[in-house]
Amino acid sequence: MIVTVASFKGGVGKSTTALHLATYLQTQADTLLIDGDLNRCSLDWSNRGSLPFKVADEEKGVNLASLYEHIVIDTPARPSLGDLKTLARGCDLLVIPTAPDAMSMAATLQMFGALKGVKAKYRVLLTLVPPYPNKAGEEARITLESIGVPLFKTSIRRLSVFQDAALEGVPVNVVKDPKAKIAWRSYVEVGKEICNGCNG
């Protein structure tokens, strides 16, 4: 299974999502994360600590791909429309993370428009959702659902434990913090949705 993570806007948790989906998929079968982001966020994360799966840049990833059951691709931010369509067609599922703020939502709606008519499976993942009583996440979900944007049922909360994980160079489920369980559970649920959707 090939899962590609892409967004038209930076700072929406794209690399964090790619890394944690790879962590989940590794619990099912050998997984390779290809870091195509120009900032090399996933490789940097990996170099700071220890990840339970292999991380490679695009060049090495091409040679290693056949050895792995699952591949997660962390793409460069803001792909061109042509690249976006190619990415979408070349994977089993395109995951589009978006924060619930106005600018991120506008970028996601632009992607949704660009993917209309493209024969590809994609789904939007709400990330960096602020805690209750803030209703930004809920309102973003209602807005996206009302225009037919395919969404994951699970949202990812805005939690500082993700930054702690990046600093330690580990997935969030390894961080010693009570919030780590909540953070990890969300990505487990997203991972299950992906596996059920791609197998079903």
C-alpha positions as CSV (number, residue, x, y, z in Angstrom):
1,M,0.0,0.0,0.0
2,I,1.3,3.5,-0.9
3,V,0.0,6.4,1.2
4,T,1.0,9.9,0.1
5,V,0.7,12.9,2.4
6,A,0.5,16.3,0.7
7,S,-0.8,19.8,1.3
8,F,-0.8,23.2,-0.4
9,K,0.1,24.9,2.9
10,G,3.0,24.4,5.3
11,G,2.7,24.1,9.0
12,V,-0.4,21.8,9.0
13,G,1.4,18.7,10.4
14,K,2.2,17.1,7.1
15,S,5.5,15.5,8.1
16,T,4.1,14.7,11.6
17,T,1.2,12.9,9.9
18,A,3.4,11.0,7.5
19,L,5.7,9.9,10.3
20,H,2.9,8.7,12.6
21,L,1.0,6.9,9.8
22,A,4.3,5.1,9.0
23,T,4.6,4.2,12.7
24,Y,1.1,2.7,12.7
25,L,1.6,0.9,9.4
26,Q,4.9,-0.6,10.7
27,T,2.8,-2.4,13.3
28,Q,1.0,-4.2,10.4
29,A,3.9,-4.9,8.0
30,D,7.4,-3.5,7.1
31,T,7.0,0.2,6.2
32,L,9.3,2.6,4.4
33,L,8.9,6.4,4.8
34,I,10.2,8.3,1.7
35,D,11.0,11.9,2.7
36,G,10.4,14.1,-0.3
37,D,10.0,17.3,1.7
38,L,12.7,19.8,0.8
39,N,13.2,20.5,4.6
40,R,13.9,16.8,5.2
41,C,11.7,16.9,8.3
42,S,11.3,13.2,8.6
43,L,15.0,12.4,8.0
44,D,15.9,15.1,10.7
45,W,13.4,13.5,13.1
46,S,14.9,10.1,12.4
47,N,18.5,11.3,12.9
48,R,17.7,12.8,16.3
49,G,16.6,9.5,17.8
50,S,15.1,6.2,16.7
51,L,12.1,5.4,14.6
52,P,10.6,1.9,14.2
53,F,10.6,2.0,10.4
54,K,13.1,2.9,7.6
55,V,13.3,6.5,6.4
56,A,15.0,7.4,3.1
57,D,15.2,10.3,0.6
58,E,13.5,9.9,-2.8
59,E,16.7,8.6,-4.5
60,K,17.3,5.8,-2.0
61,G,13.6,5.2,-1.6
62,V,13.2,4.2,-5.2
63,N,15.8,1.4,-4.8
64,L,14.3,0.3,-1.5
65,A,10.6,0.4,-2.3
66,S,10.3,-3.3,-3.5
67,L,11.5,-4.5,-0.1
68,Y,8.5,-3.0,1.8
69,E,4.9,-3.9,2.2
70,H,3.8,-0.3,2.9
71,I,5.2,3.0,1.7
72,V,4.4,6.4,3.1
73,I,5.5,9.4,1.0
74,D,6.1,12.8,2.7
75,T,5.9,15.2,-0.3
76,P,7.3,18.7,-0.8
77,A,4.9,21.4,0.5
78,R,2.8,23.2,-2.1
79,P,3.0,20.8,-5.1
80,S,2.0,22.2,-8.5
81,L,-1.4,21.2,-9.8
82,G,0.2,18.8,-12.2
83,D,2.3,17.2,-9.5
84,L,-0.7,17.0,-7.2
85,K,-2.6,15.0,-9.8
86,T,0.4,12.7,-10.5
87,L,0.8,12.1,-6.8
88,A,-2.9,11.3,-6.3
89,R,-2.9,8.9,-9.2
90,G,0.3,7.2,-8.1
91,C,-0.9,6.0,-4.6
92,D,-3.6,4.0,-2.9
93,L,-4.6,7.0,-0.8
94,L,-3.7,10.7,-0.8
95,V,-3.9,12.1,2.7
96,I,-4.4,15.9,2.9
97,P,-3.8,17.3,6.4
98,T,-5.4,20.7,7.1
99,A,-5.6,22.9,10.2
100,P,-9.0,24.4,10.9
101,D,-7.8,28.1,10.4
102,A,-9.0,30.1,7.4
103,M,-5.8,30.1,5.4
104,S,-5.2,26.3,5.7
105,M,-8.9,25.7,4.9
106,A,-8.6,27.9,1.8
107,A,-5.6,25.9,0.6
108,T,-7.4,22.6,1.2
109,L,-10.4,23.8,-0.8
110,Q,-8.1,24.7,-3.6
111,M,-6.7,21.2,-3.5
112,F,-10.2,19.8,-3.5
113,G,-11.0,21.8,-6.6
114,A,-7.9,20.6,-8.3
115,L,-8.6,17.0,-7.6
116,K,-12.2,17.1,-9.0
117,G,-12.4,14.7,-11.9
118,V,-9.1,13.0,-11.0
119,K,-9.5,9.2,-10.6
120,A,-7.8,8.9,-7.3
121,K,-8.7,8.2,-3.6
122,Y,-8.0,11.0,-1.2
123,R,-9.2,12.1,2.2
124,V,-8.7,15.2,4.3
125,L,-7.4,14.9,7.8
126,L,-8.2,17.7,10.3
127,T,-5.0,18.5,12.3
128,L,-3.9,20.9,15.0
129,V,-7.5,21.1,16.2
130,P,-7.6,23.4,19.3
131,P,-9.0,22.0,22.5
132,Y,-12.6,22.4,23.8
133,P,-14.3,24.9,24.2
134,N,-12.8,26.2,20.9
135,K,-15.2,25.0,18.1
136,A,-12.8,25.7,15.1
137,G,-12.4,21.9,14.4
138,E,-16.1,21.2,14.6
139,E,-16.9,24.2,12.3
140,A,-14.2,23.2,9.8
141,R,-15.6,19.6,9.6
142,I,-19.2,20.9,9.0
143,T,-17.9,23.3,6.3
144,L,-15.9,20.5,4.5
145,E,-18.7,17.9,4.8
146,S,-21.3,20.4,3.4
147,I,-19.4,20.6,0.1
148,G,-18.7,16.9,-0.2
149,V,-15.0,16.8,0.8
150,P,-14.1,13.3,1.9
151,L,-12.9,13.4,5.5
152,F,-11.4,11.1,8.1
153,K,-13.7,10.5,11.0
154,T,-10.8,11.1,13.4
155,S,-9.2,14.5,14.0
156,I,-5.7,15.2,15.4
157,R,-5.7,17.5,18.4
158,R,-3.2,20.3,18.8
159,L,-0.9,18.9,21.5
160,S,2.7,20.1,22.5
161,V,3.7,16.4,22.9
162,F,4.2,16.2,19.1
163,Q,6.9,18.8,19.4
164,D,8.5,16.8,22.3
165,A,8.4,13.7,20.0
166,A,10.2,15.6,17.2
167,L,12.9,16.9,19.6
168,E,13.5,13.4,21.0
169,G,13.5,11.9,17.5
170,V,10.8,9.3,18.3
171,P,7.1,8.7,17.5
172,V,4.7,10.3,20.0
173,N,3.8,6.9,21.5
174,V,7.3,6.6,23.0
175,V,7.2,10.1,24.7
176,K,6.8,9.9,28.5
177,D,3.8,12.3,28.9
178,P,0.2,11.6,29.8
179,K,-1.0,13.4,26.6
180,A,1.1,11.1,24.4
181,K,-1.5,8.3,24.6
182,I,-4.2,10.7,23.4
183,A,-2.0,11.9,20.6
184,W,-1.1,8.4,19.5
185,R,-4.6,7.0,19.7
186,S,-5.8,9.6,17.1
187,Y,-3.2,8.4,14.6
188,V,-4.1,4.7,15.4
189,E,-7.7,5.5,14.5
190,V,-6.6,7.2,11.3
191,G,-4.4,4.3,10.4
192,K,-7.3,1.9,10.9
193,E,-9.5,4.0,8.7
194,I,-6.8,3.9,6.0
195,C,-6.3,0.1,6.2
196,N,-10.1,-0.6,6.2
197,G,-10.7,1.8,3.4
198,C,-7.9,0.5,1.2
199,N,-8.7,-3.2,1.9
200,G,-12.5,-2.7,1.6
